[in-house]
Amino acid sequence: MAHRELGPASLAVAQAIDAALDAADRALTVACSGGADSLALAAGAHWVAQRRGLGLDAAVIDHGLQADSAGVAEMARGELCRIGYTDVTVERVSVDLTSGSGVEAAARDARYRALATHASALSATTLLGHTLDDQAETVLLGLARGSGARSLAGMAVRSGGYLRPLLGVRRATTEAACAELGLRVWTDPHNSERGFARVRVRESVLPTLEAELGPGIAEALARSAALLRDDADVLDSLADEMYSGSDELDCQFLAGLAPALRRRVLLRWLRAAGASDVTSAHLSRVDSLVTGWHGQGAVQLASVEVVRRAGVLHIAGVA
C-alpha cells in the first residue's frame, strides 16, 4: 500500500501506528475481527510494515458465539487479503460460558489466550485496535464500579506483548479510513445490544455528557486515564518495594503506610497467597484488621481467610 494511496483518515491511523512502535517490534501480528477499528489498524500496519521492513501477519479469532461466525471470519480474511496480507490465520476458539464472568469476559479471555500463543510462536508484537472511544468507555465503566486508580487508568498503550497504537485515535477516524480504502466492514451485533453496559455507555452516557457538558469529553477522559496511569505506576512501584513476599504482614508496619500504599501491599500479599477476584470491598475488610482493630474475627474471602494474631496478619492455616 503506497503512501499516496492513503487518505487523511487512513494516514492518521498509519502515523499513530508508526509512532507507537519501537526497536523491539520486529514482527507484528494484527488481531482483526473484521470491524472498522481492526481493519483500519490492519491497513495502517500493512503500510508501516512495508515502510519499515517488518514481519507482518494477521490473526482472526472466531469465537463461535454467533450465527455464521465462520462466515464473518472468512469475510475478515478476505478483506485482509485485499489490503495485501499474505499470512492470515483464522482460529476457532472455545469460550467457557460456565465461568461466571459473563460472555464478554469469557470471549476476551479465550481470544487473548489464542493471540498470545500465536504471537509467541512468531516472536511478534500483537496489535489491538482499541480506540480513544474505547478508552473513554473503559474509564466511565471503572468509575461506575467505584474502582481504584488502576482501573480508571484504562488500557495501556503497551502491556506485555500487546500494543494498542490507536488509543489516541477516534472511532470516527477508523470508520473514515475504511471508507477511504473501500473496505467491507462487519458490524458486531453485540455492539448494539443494550444488555451490555459498554453499549449503554457508548450509545447513551457519552453522548449525554457531550450534549450537557460540551464536546471533548472522550478526549478529556482519555487524558485523565493517562495521568492516572502515571500515578498508579509510581504507587505500584513503591508497593513492590515495600512488599517483602512474606507469608505474614506486620500490622504496625502496615498502619504506618499511606492508605494507597497499604492497600496495594495487601493486594500483593493476598494474590501471592492464592486469593482471586479480590474486590475493593474485600480489601477494605482486610484493611480494617489493621486500621480498625477491635478484636474482630477472620475476614473470609472467596479463596482465603485472613486473621490477625498478636499484631500480625496471617492467611489461615499458614504459620
Long-range contacts (C-beta under 8 A, 24 or more apart in sequence): 1-43, 1-46, 1-47, 1-50, 1-83, 1-84, 3-47, 3-51, 5-181, 6-47, 6-180, 7-176, 7-177, 7-180, 7-181, 8-176, 8-180, 9-40, 9-173, 9-174, 9-176, 9-177, 9-179, 9-180, 10-40, 10-43, 10-44, 10-47, 10-176, 10-177, 10-180, 10-181, 12-169, 12-173, 12-177, 13-40, 13-41, 13-43, 13-44, 13-166, 13-169, 13-173, 13-174, 13-177, 14-43, 14-44, 14-47, 14-48, 16-44, 16-165, 16-166, 16-168, 16-169, 17-41, 17-44, 17-45, 17-48, 17-127, 17-165, 17-166, 18-48, 18-51, 18-52, 19-165, 20-157, 20-158, 20-163, 20-164, 20-165, 21-48, 21-52, 21-125, 21-163, 21-165, 24-125, 25-54, 25-125, 25-163, 26-54, 26-55, 26-123, 27-54, 27-55, 27-56, 27-57, 27-122, 27-123, 27-124, 27-125, 28-54, 28-55, 28-56, 28-57, 28-124, 28-125, 28-126, 28-127, 29-56, 29-57, 29-58, 29-59, 29-115, 29-118, 29-119, 29-122, 29-124, 29-125, 29-126, 29-127, 30-56, 30-57, 30-58, 30-59, 30-80, 30-126, 30-127, 31-58, 31-59, 31-61, 31-111, 31-115, 31-126, 31-127, 31-128, 31-129, 32-58, 32-59, 32-60, 32-76, 32-80, 32-129, 33-60, 33-61, 33-76, 33-129, 33-186, 33-188, 34-60, 34-72, 34-73, 34-75, 34-76, 34-79, 34-185, 34-186, 35-129, 35-185, 35-186, 35-187, 35-188, 36-171, 36-174, 36-175, 36-177, 36-178, 36-185, 37-129, 37-130, 37-131, 37-134, 37-166, 37-171, 37-174, 38-76, 38-129, 39-76, 39-79, 39-80, 39-83, 39-174, 39-178, 39-183, 39-185, 40-129, 40-166, 40-173, 40-174, 40-175, 40-177, 40-178, 40-183, 41-127, 41-128, 41-129, 41-165, 41-166, 41-174, 42-79, 42-80, 42-83, 42-85, 43-83, 43-177, 43-178, 43-181, 43-183, 44-177, 45-127, 46-83, 46-84, 46-85, 55-122, 55-124, 56-85, 56-87, 57-85, 57-87, 57-88, 57-89, 57-122, 57-124, 58-85, 58-87, 58-88, 58-89, 59-88, 59-89, 59-90, 59-91, 59-114, 59-115, 59-118, 59-119, 59-126, 60-88, 60-89, 60-90, 60-91, 61-91, 61-93, 61-110, 61-111, 61-114, 61-115, 62-90, 62-91, 62-92, 62-93, 63-93, 63-95, 63-107, 63-110, 63-111, 64-92, 64-93, 64-94, 64-95, 65-95, 65-103, 65-107, 66-189, 66-190, 72-186, 75-184, 75-186, 76-186, 78-184, 79-183, 79-184, 82-183, 83-181, 83-183, 89-118, 91-118, 104-190, 104-196, 104-198, 115-162, 116-161, 119-161, 120-161, 124-161, 125-161, 125-162, 125-163, 126-161, 126-162, 126-163, 127-162, 127-163, 127-164, 127-165, 128-162, 128-163, 128-164, 129-164, 129-166, 129-174, 130-155, 130-164, 130-166, 130-167, 131-166, 131-167, 131-169, 131-170, 131-171, 131-173, 131-174, 132-166, 132-167, 132-168, 132-169, 132-170, 132-171, 132-218, 132-219, 132-222, 133-170, 133-171, 133-202, 133-206, 133-218, 134-167, 134-171, 135-167, 135-218, 135-221, 135-222, 135-225, 136-206, 136-217, 136-218, 136-219, 136-221, 136-222, 137-198, 137-201, 137-202, 137-206, 138-225, 139-221, 139-222, 139-224, 139-225, 140-201, 140-205, 140-206, 140-221, 141-197, 141-198, 141-201, 144-197, 146-280, 147-280, 148-263, 148-280, 149-228, 149-231, 149-232, 149-235, 149-260, 150-232, 150-236, 152-224, 152-225, 152-228, 153-225, 153-226, 153-228, 153-229, 153-231, 153-232, 154-222, 154-225, 154-228, 154-229, 155-225, 156-229, 167-222, 168-222, 170-218, 235-260, 235-261, 235-264, 236-264, 238-264, 239-264, 239-265, 239-267, 239-268, 240-268, 243-268, 243-269, 245-272, 247-273, 247-314, 247-315, 247-318, 247-319, 248-312, 248-313, 248-314, 248-315, 248-318, 249-312, 249-313, 250-311, 250-312, 250-313, 251-289, 251-290, 251-293, 251-308, 251-311, 251-312, 251-313, 252-311, 254-290, 254-313, 255-290, 255-291, 259-287, 262-287, 262-290, 263-287, 269-313, 270-301, 270-304, 270-306, 273-304, 273-315, 273-318, 274-303, 274-304, 275-301, 275-302, 275-303, 275-304, 276-302, 276-303, 277-302, 286-313, 289-313
